[in-house]
Amino acid sequence: MKKASVARFRDLQGEEEESVLAYLPLVKWIAYRLAVRLPYNLEMQDLISAGSLGLLQAMRDFDPSRKNRFETYASIRIRGAMLDAIREQDWTPRSFRDRYKKYVQSIQALGKKLGRPPEDDEIREELGLSQKQYEAFLVRARPLSFLSLEDMHLSPKAVEEWLEKGPRDKTMDPGLAAEYQEVRDILADAIDSLPEREARIIQLYYFEELNLKEIGKVLGIGESRVCQLQAQALMRLKGKLDKEELNR
């Protein structure tokens, strides 16, 4: 990926090169936001390179007549390019994905049985894993532990408008805006049910937009521990946002 990226950037004209450099901080910011999803065989620089190509394509495709802010449009294209790079390099075997889903269901079932969010040691006992095995699992599972728009069960039309305009755009169709708000309320309730520290991590990451290193400083723990707790929190959320669970 790196060699291809370098070759593409050699073809940039002076004005384009200046524009890419001006928006490079945005590319890096999005890369650090997505770093938690990196598979072991993909480096941060690969992500930045992919995002830079997404930025370049956004500059060439942007239509000012649609009245969207370029930063909003570019952010979507940059993020999409990075996610494509992650998917291309994500060789997580089907057996591990199936085990991940099984663990999500087990954690959700354990919480129902206990009537409260299970503690870390209770989760490990339920899954039959030692602390070391469970921590290794969380690290390996991090690319699978992200909430997507599909996890939130928005209709295809709502997803399309959300990506184009953003959830706070006043021109969004009222029906779709109501659907999005309903999903936000469901997600907020699910986050409130998390253990306090895990809920705080989700809040800091998704709503206050801190990266893992910054969250670690706020909570006084290491970045790797933040990564583990975030993965565990998202496993809990995925169980609560399961379509069958929402329909009960």
Buried (B, 14 or more C-beta within 10 A) or exposed (E): BEEEBEEEBEEBEEEBBEBBEEBBEBBBBBBBBBBBBBBEEBEEEBBBBBBBBBBBBBBEEBEEEEEBEEEEBBBBBBBBBBBEBBEEBBEEEEEBEEBBBEBBBBBBEBBEEEEEBBEBEBBBEBBEBEEEEBBEBBEBBBBBBBBEBEBBBBEEEBBEBBBBBBBEEEEBEEEBBEBBEEBEEBBEEBBEBBBEEBBBBBBBBBEEEBBBEBBBEEBEBEBEBBBBBBBBBBBBBBBBBBEEBEEE
